[in-house]
Amino acid sequence: MKKKSIWVVFGLLVLASALPAQSIEKPMVTSSLFFWTILIGSLCLTVAAIVGILSQSKAFRNAADNIARNPASADSIRGLLIIALALMESLVIYVLLIDLILFFVKWGNYAVK
């Protein structure tokens, strides 16, 4: 399962790297700071979302298994699960907010040389 998910992530990253090459009208300067900000920000957001989804599914699977084994402790397990899922989701939202801040900064004529 891990090997398959690694190949899926690798395939998505390869496909995402070809997206900037789709424009025909105006060629993008590949050394601009804005380009690298968009590329690295989108890759970080993709990785954060994938890791967040995988960790949430693992937490839910373990909580459901523990509730099935010991139904008397369902209330405490459910409370801890909700707190853990909220914290995991907040990390992905923080990455999204940082990316949005980086995307909307007016970079001007800065370029990496």
C-alpha angles and dihedrals in degrees: 000000000000092000092051093049091048090054091049092051091046091050092050091050091050091050092047092052091060094054098086089055092064097083116101102172102064124012113230119231104241094206097058119118091229092058093051091046091054093045097048093040092053092047091050091048091050093049092045092051093048093047091045093052093047093048093047092051091049092049092049092047092051093045092050090048092050093047090051091052096045114021092176092069094049094112096055093042091049092051093050090046093054092049092047093048091049091052092048092050092047091059090057090047090051090055089049092051093049090049092050090051090050093046095053099044111114100236096184115193098333113139136173111241 
